Amino acid sequence: MLKVGRNAPPFFLMKSSICFPLLLLFFTCAALARKPNVILVMADDLGYSELGSYGQEKIRTPHLDRMAVDGMRFTACYSGSAVCAPSRCVLMTGKHPGHAYIRNNSEVKPEGQRPIPLDEVTIADLLKKEGYATGAFGKWGLGPPGTEGGPLQQGFDRFFGYNCQRHAHSYYPNYLWSDDRRVPLDNNPPVPGHASLKKGTDPADPRSYDLFKGKDYASDRINEQVLDFIRESRKKPFFLYYPTIIPHVALHVPDEELKPYLEQKWNDPPFSRAKGYGYTPHFTPRAAYAAMISRMDGYMGNVFNLLKKLGLEEDTIILFTSDNGTTHLKDEVDYDFFGSVKPLRGLKGSLYEGGVRVPMIVRWPGRIKSSSVSGLRIGAEDCLPTILDLLGLRDRIPGDVDGISFAPALLGKPQKERPFLYREFSGYGGQQAVWTGKWKGVRQKMLRRNNKDPLKIELYDLEADIAESKDVAADHPQVVAKIKKLLQGQHVPSKLFPMRPID
């Protein structure tokens, strides 16, 4: 029984003094119990060596370089595929391309790509069940609006951006999607993604290119919605998927972003698309490409600054990567000038290293050691189990995923190398690849009718030859035999994306 003396404070004050520490403890525990936020950013066609932290010398990316200083940078990360849609499918579902539903780009008219089925489990599905607010902002590419594959049907509460990757070829369209409705942009008429100079115009006159400049830059609108989502969701854990369309061509960028690169006075001949396939022309294509990447870096700076302002920095895990390597369209993007995939072989569309080895930077202040670098081989399919593992949800990882959590590596704990990494791609002639230890086996042109040996395996020692310049298959028949078994065993036939020689 509580005894109160003559000089004791009134009971309600004593009660308050007792309760206040208990309330403080309660709210402190509640704050500690909150799950971290997750931001997963995927650039579009960003090459392995196009960030300063990966050796780029011409393109300025200060915010992403700072992210690498604050977190961990991986030197052997592989995108889900060599082109857009299948890479996104691997990232979202955690299944490698031999098991994933989408294995190549496949357009659906009037707008969109082949939809993933409703029963596919995405990372957004899993986190939504755990009470996360979920939002996707940028380019979707896994199912038209209203289909089973649309973002709102695949675990996202909010979507803003392009549904269709072809629509995303223009940065100045006349609409974007907000959830399941079109919202207009102030581009009338819209700037096409594919066009040529008007007949009779002078390609040496910069004014000839003015018709490819719009007013309302779609990537600005998308970044604004990203920031709004963070503000609106700050009081509960959120998962933000940010598949930005930069730096995929066409070369569209506001003039103010060009100015620092025009001052470099590079030898920068115009791209006028006089003949052949290509995107819209640009008077200074080298400056435009560099400016686009810097614009994307600025968007990331906006995200970092807002997280800091809202006090969410230490509560937010950020992963940044790319969907494949740099485009092979050299007239638009001079990958040799920028050293975009240096020292790697291959570009977008190829399972050689330059087509699929991409940046991966992960930041979680106070948990991931700053300025750390890992040579661990990881793949896009690993993001799903890694995120769940970091959130303490390891038991929620679906049993049918191919991904392996690299959370131990991020947290400075011992982690074994994965036994192998597998890729297949029915596009660009048909390809397969497998990485195991220092070895990489790759098949090329498997679906070309004039290929007399579609199952031929090229073998490369990536420790000695990262540029894949010397095929050593003839010298290591036992290694080739092991890789052959993996190539066959990891492929489950797909009626939608057949691989004739191995089906």
Number of C-alpha atoms within 10 A of each C-alpha: 3 4 5 11 6 6 6 10 10 10 11 9 11 13 10 12 11 11 12 12 11 12 12 11 12 12 12 11 11 10 10 11 9 13 19 22 23 23 23 19 23 26 24 23 26 26 31 33 25 27 23 18 19 21 14 18 14 16 18 21 24 17 20 22 18 15 24 24 18 20 24 24 26 22 19 18 24 33 30 34 32 33 26 25 27 26 27 27 28 32 25 23 28 29 21 30 27 23 20 23 21 24 30 23 20 16 19 13 9 8 17 24 24 24 22 23 17 14 9 15 18 21 24 26 19 19 23 18 10 13 12 23 24 24 26 30 30 29 28 30 30 31 25 25 20 13 18 19 23 26 28 20 17 24 22 24 17 18 26 26 28 29 28 25 20 15 18 25 22 26 29 28 25 19 19 22 18 17 22 16 12 14 13 13 17 15 18 13 11 20 21 21 22 15 16 18 19 11 6 7 11 13 20 13 10 12 11 18 23 11 15 22 20 23 15 19 19 25 21 14 16 24 23 15 21 23 16 13 21 24 13 11 18 16 10 14 22 24 25 25 24 23 24 24 27 28 26 22 24 26 30 27 25 17 10 8 17 20 13 13 19 15 9 10 9 11 9 14 14 19 25 23 19 11 7 6 9 20 22 24 28 28 21 21 22 26 27 27 27 24 28 22 23 23 22 22 20 18 21 20 18 17 19 17 13 17 19 12 10 11 12 17 20 15 18 20 22 21 21 21 24 30 33 33 34 31 24 17 15 13 17 25 25 18 21 10 10 19 18 25 27 19 15 20 16 22 26 25 24 25 29 25 25 27 29 33 31 30 28 25 24 23 26 23 16 13 13 19 17 19 14 17 16 14 11 16 20 25 28 28 29 25 24 26 26 21 24 19 19 19 17 12 16 14 10 13 20 17 7 11 19 23 25 19 23 24 21 14 15 25 15 12 9 10 13 9 13 16 9 15 21 22 26 26 28 19 19 18 15 22 24 26 23 21 22 18 14 12 17 25 27 22 22 23 19 25 19 13 10 9 13 9 14 19 19 17 22 18 26 22 20 16 10 11 14 16 18 20 12 13 14 15 18 11 10 10 12 11 15 21 13 12 23 19 10 19 23 13 10 17 20 15 14 15 8 12 16 16 21 12 11 13 11
